[in-house]
Amino acid sequence: MSSSSPKAALSHAHSYLPLALLAGLCGALASVSAKLASLSSPTSSLVHSALCLAFNTAKACAQDGSEGLVYYIDLERALRLLSGASVLLWNALMWMSFTKALCLSSSSVQATVASTAANLCGSAVVGQILFRDSLSLQWWCGASLVVVGTMLMSHGQAKKLKSD
């Protein structure tokens, strides 16, 4: 008598999903960290504004060589270095999660679909919240087509494996 039920088989069949979703979100956070670490990115003004708000003084935002500016520059450099280090951390977590998801999935495409979907959605949400990015209906349609197309490829691959 077999102890495995259809419910247990279904649960095992999708055991890769949390890890694949985590990998996608870690990838999105790595790209956000890289954007924050970049000196040439449009986020420079975001970092500047956040520091000015944190200090809540005109002195911290002054450009006249005052003492507040020295602390501001040191803090900005520290934040950029921290953001750069977090890129490495998020990428390491992403690859570790994605590799484990690949090992647990019956097809590499399954893990890729879930990871890609989480990455696209995570990047979109963080971009809207943190950077005030506006995403058009065209962007959402394109992202949806990427996910649906990858899902269709996964479904076709699963059918092919069953027939072999």
CORURDA-V841914 format. One record per helix or strand of 2 or more residues. SS is the DSSP state (A for helix, B for strand). FROM is the first residue (numbers start at 1). TO is the last residue. If there is no record, write none. Layout:
ss->SS from->FROM to->TO
ss->SS from->FROM to->TO
//
This chain:
ss->A from->6 to->13
ss->A from->17 to->37
ss->A from->44 to->55
ss->A from->58 to->61
ss->A from->67 to->104
ss->A from->108 to->130
ss->A from->137 to->163
//
